[in-house]
């Protein structure tokens, strides 16, 4: 279980990355929501053992997270 100090740091970090000025942050939230829902439907439509069909789908979240500089803390 995380300590309260660590949780507060995570909340502050989310606030810091939300105030950045990148192309992802400037998009309309409704467009991001619709894109996310379409991506979920597209991924969920694959058979559960079709790994090769899902490999290209992994590029979308990775490229979006890199353009929003979210992976700088994770990697």
N, CA and C atoms as a LAMMPS dump frame, in Angstrom:
ITEM: TIMESTEP
0
ITEM: NUMBER OF ATOMS
225
ITEM: BOX BOUNDS ff ff ff
-5.0000000000000000e+02 5.0000000000000000e+02
-5.0000000000000000e+02 5.0000000000000000e+02
-5.0000000000000000e+02 5.0000000000000000e+02
ITEM: ATOMS id mol type element x y z
1 1 1 N 0.846 -1.182 0
2 1 2 C 0 0 0
3 1 3 C 0.887 1.24 0
4 2 1 N 0.567 2.187 -0.837
5 2 2 C 1.367 3.4 -0.964
6 2 3 C 1.144 4.322 0.231
7 3 1 N 2.197 5.018 0.58
8 3 2 C 2.086 5.96 1.691
9 3 3 C 1.338 7.21 1.229
10 4 1 N 0.769 7.966 2.17
11 4 2 C 0.053 9.185 1.776
12 4 3 C 0.95 10.198 1.063
13 5 1 N 2.216 10.235 1.435
14 5 2 C 3.139 11.152 0.767
15 5 3 C 3.347 10.789 -0.684
16 6 1 N 3.442 9.486 -0.959
17 6 2 C 3.62 9.038 -2.342
18 6 3 C 2.366 9.318 -3.159
19 7 1 N 1.207 9.143 -2.554
20 7 2 C -0.044 9.428 -3.26
21 7 3 C -0.161 10.91 -3.58
22 8 1 N 0.25 11.752 -2.647
23 8 2 C 0.207 13.193 -2.891
24 8 3 C 1.161 13.576 -4.011
25 9 1 N 2.33 12.914 -4.061
26 9 2 C 3.272 13.185 -5.143
27 9 3 C 2.669 12.795 -6.478
28 10 1 N 1.989 11.648 -6.551
29 10 2 C 1.363 11.214 -7.798
30 10 3 C 0.287 12.195 -8.25
31 11 1 N -0.485 12.713 -7.323
32 11 2 C -1.525 13.687 -7.671
33 11 3 C -0.889 14.963 -8.194
34 12 1 N 0.188 15.414 -7.542
35 12 2 C 0.876 16.614 -8.014
36 12 3 C 1.491 16.387 -9.391
37 13 1 N 2.026 15.201 -9.62
38 13 2 C 2.617 14.901 -10.92
39 13 3 C 1.552 14.922 -12.013
40 14 1 N 0.377 14.369 -11.747
41 14 2 C -0.714 14.414 -12.722
42 14 3 C -1.119 15.853 -13.017
43 15 1 N -1.105 16.705 -12.001
44 15 2 C -1.435 18.107 -12.212
45 15 3 C -0.376 18.794 -13.067
46 16 1 N 0.877 18.434 -12.864
47 16 2 C 1.964 19.034 -13.647
48 16 3 C 1.864 18.634 -15.112
49 17 1 N 1.642 17.338 -15.374
50 17 2 C 1.59 16.922 -16.783
51 17 3 C 0.31 17.379 -17.466
52 18 1 N -0.733 17.657 -16.705
53 18 2 C -1.967 18.142 -17.339
54 18 3 C -1.849 19.602 -17.766
55 19 1 N -0.911 20.331 -17.194
56 19 2 C -0.773 21.743 -17.549
57 19 3 C 0.213 21.974 -18.684
58 20 1 N 0.783 20.931 -19.244
59 20 2 C 1.728 21.08 -20.35
60 20 3 C 1.011 21.546 -21.613
61 21 1 N 1.788 22.102 -22.516
62 21 2 C 1.228 22.618 -23.761
63 21 3 C 1.758 21.8 -24.932
64 22 1 N 1.155 20.627 -25.154
65 22 2 C 1.528 19.781 -26.281
66 22 3 C 0.327 19.656 -27.213
67 23 1 N 0.553 19.036 -28.348
68 23 2 C -0.536 18.904 -29.315
69 23 3 C -1.661 18.032 -28.765
70 24 1 N -1.339 17.057 -27.966
71 24 2 C -2.368 16.201 -27.366
72 24 3 C -3.201 16.991 -26.361
73 25 1 N -2.56 17.844 -25.59
74 25 2 C -3.285 18.622 -24.582
75 25 3 C -4.177 19.691 -25.202
76 26 1 N -3.842 20.138 -26.408
77 26 2 C -4.651 21.165 -27.064
78 26 3 C -5.881 20.605 -27.766
79 27 1 N -5.957 19.279 -27.939
80 27 2 C -7.126 18.69 -28.592
81 27 3 C -8.37 18.825 -27.72
82 28 1 N -9.509 18.882 -28.393
83 28 2 C -10.785 18.935 -27.69
84 28 3 C -10.995 17.617 -26.934
85 29 1 N -11.382 17.667 -25.666
86 29 2 C -11.577 16.435 -24.893
87 29 3 C -12.602 15.483 -25.504
88 30 1 N -13.618 16.013 -26.176
89 30 2 C -14.597 15.138 -26.82
90 30 3 C -13.971 14.333 -27.949
91 31 1 N -13.051 14.943 -28.676
92 31 2 C -12.362 14.226 -29.753
93 31 3 C -11.492 13.121 -29.167
94 32 1 N -10.831 13.401 -28.056
95 32 2 C -10.007 12.37 -27.414
96 32 3 C -10.873 11.237 -26.883
97 33 1 N -12.036 11.562 -26.349
98 33 2 C -12.936 10.543 -25.824
99 33 3 C -13.473 9.653 -26.938
100 34 1 N -13.91 10.259 -28.036
101 34 2 C -14.417 9.481 -29.166
102 34 3 C -13.336 8.604 -29.784
103 35 1 N -12.123 9.126 -29.876
104 35 2 C -11.015 8.346 -30.412
105 35 3 C -10.695 7.165 -29.504
106 36 1 N -10.715 7.388 -28.199
107 36 2 C -10.452 6.312 -27.246
108 36 3 C -11.525 5.239 -27.323
109 37 1 N -12.778 5.645 -27.407
110 37 2 C -13.867 4.67 -27.518
111 37 3 C -13.77 3.873 -28.815
112 38 1 N -13.439 4.535 -29.924
113 38 2 C -13.279 3.833 -31.198
114 38 3 C -12.113 2.851 -31.128
115 39 1 N -11.041 3.234 -30.465
116 39 2 C -9.882 2.349 -30.308
117 39 3 C -10.258 1.127 -29.463
118 40 1 N -11 1.317 -28.399
119 40 2 C -11.418 0.204 -27.547
120 40 3 C -12.307 -0.76 -28.315
121 41 1 N -13.241 -0.226 -29.091
122 41 2 C -14.122 -1.078 -29.892
123 41 3 C -13.309 -1.854 -30.926
124 42 1 N -12.356 -1.192 -31.564
125 42 2 C -11.542 -1.862 -32.583
126 42 3 C -10.706 -2.981 -31.969
127 43 1 N -10.114 -2.748 -30.818
128 43 2 C -9.292 -3.775 -30.161
129 43 3 C -10.169 -4.904 -29.633
130 44 1 N -11.327 -4.573 -29.089
131 44 2 C -12.215 -5.602 -28.539
132 44 3 C -12.855 -6.448 -29.631
133 45 1 N -12.86 -5.985 -30.856
134 45 2 C -13.482 -6.752 -31.932
135 45 3 C -12.602 -7.905 -32.414
136 46 1 N -11.329 -7.912 -32.033
137 46 2 C -10.44 -9.007 -32.41
138 46 3 C -10.739 -10.241 -31.573
139 47 1 N -10.453 -11.421 -32.159
140 47 2 C -10.556 -12.664 -31.415
141 47 3 C -9.505 -12.659 -30.306
142 48 1 N -9.772 -13.316 -29.206
143 48 2 C -8.86 -13.201 -28.064
144 48 3 C -7.51 -13.868 -28.291
145 49 1 N -7.365 -14.7 -29.293
146 49 2 C -6.077 -15.33 -29.577
147 49 3 C -5.398 -14.763 -30.814
148 50 1 N -5.873 -13.662 -31.313
149 50 2 C -5.277 -13.029 -32.489
150 50 3 C -4.25 -11.987 -32.05
151 51 1 N -3.099 -12.476 -31.669
152 51 2 C -2.053 -11.58 -31.167
153 51 3 C -1.444 -10.774 -32.306
154 52 1 N -1.238 -11.392 -33.453
155 52 2 C -0.601 -10.682 -34.561
156 52 3 C -1.467 -9.531 -35.073
157 53 1 N -2.758 -9.635 -34.933
158 53 2 C -3.634 -8.534 -35.336
159 53 3 C -3.596 -7.376 -34.36
160 54 1 N -3.244 -7.663 -33.123
161 54 2 C -3.202 -6.61 -32.109
162 54 3 C -1.853 -5.904 -32.013
163 55 1 N -0.821 -6.471 -32.601
164 55 2 C 0.506 -5.843 -32.542
165 55 3 C 0.492 -4.441 -33.148
166 56 1 N -0.074 -4.235 -34.353
167 56 2 C -0.124 -2.864 -34.874
168 56 3 C -0.963 -1.918 -34.008
169 57 1 N -1.919 -2.465 -33.274
170 57 2 C -2.741 -1.619 -32.411
171 57 3 C -1.964 -1.077 -31.219
172 58 1 N -0.849 -1.686 -30.885
173 58 2 C -0.056 -1.195 -29.757
174 58 3 C 0.719 0.067 -30.115
175 59 1 N 0.895 0.333 -31.41
176 59 2 C 1.627 1.534 -31.809
177 59 3 C 0.852 2.812 -31.514
178 60 1 N -0.463 2.756 -31.562
179 60 2 C -1.27 3.954 -31.335
180 60 3 C -1.091 4.512 -29.926
181 61 1 N -1.301 3.729 -28.856
182 61 2 C -1.107 4.314 -27.532
183 61 3 C 0.336 4.704 -27.253
184 62 1 N 1.284 3.954 -27.807
185 62 2 C 2.685 4.309 -27.586
186 62 3 C 3.038 5.632 -28.251
187 63 1 N 2.564 5.841 -29.469
188 63 2 C 2.874 7.096 -30.148
189 63 3 C 2.168 8.273 -29.481
190 64 1 N 0.947 8.071 -29.018
191 64 2 C 0.241 9.155 -28.331
192 64 3 C 0.893 9.491 -26.994
193 65 1 N 1.333 8.482 -26.28
194 65 2 C 1.959 8.753 -24.99
195 65 3 C 3.304 9.437 -25.173
196 66 1 N 4.014 9.105 -26.236
197 66 2 C 5.288 9.789 -26.488
198 66 3 C 5.065 11.239 -26.912
199 67 1 N 4.014 11.494 -27.69
200 67 2 C 3.774 12.865 -28.124
201 67 3 C 3.279 13.73 -26.967
202 68 1 N 2.667 13.117 -25.976
203 68 2 C 2.246 13.842 -24.782
204 68 3 C 3.287 13.823 -23.705
205 69 1 N 4.449 13.248 -23.97
206 69 2 C 5.587 13.11 -23.058
207 69 3 C 5.194 12.455 -21.734
208 70 1 N 4.318 11.468 -21.796
209 70 2 C 3.908 10.762 -20.597
210 70 3 C 4.91 9.688 -20.218
211 71 1 N 5.576 9.093 -21.192
212 71 2 C 6.509 8.012 -20.896
213 71 3 C 7.815 8.492 -20.306
214 72 1 N 8.032 9.779 -20.211
215 72 2 C 9.287 10.266 -19.669
216 72 3 C 9.459 9.859 -18.211
217 73 1 N 8.377 9.691 -17.471
218 73 2 C 8.473 9.279 -16.076
219 73 3 C 8.472 7.766 -15.954
220 74 1 N 7.768 7.081 -16.844
221 74 2 C 7.645 5.636 -16.745
222 74 3 C 8.919 4.935 -17.211
223 75 1 N 9.475 5.371 -18.338
224 75 2 C 10.67 4.706 -18.893
225 75 3 C 11.946 5.286 -18.348
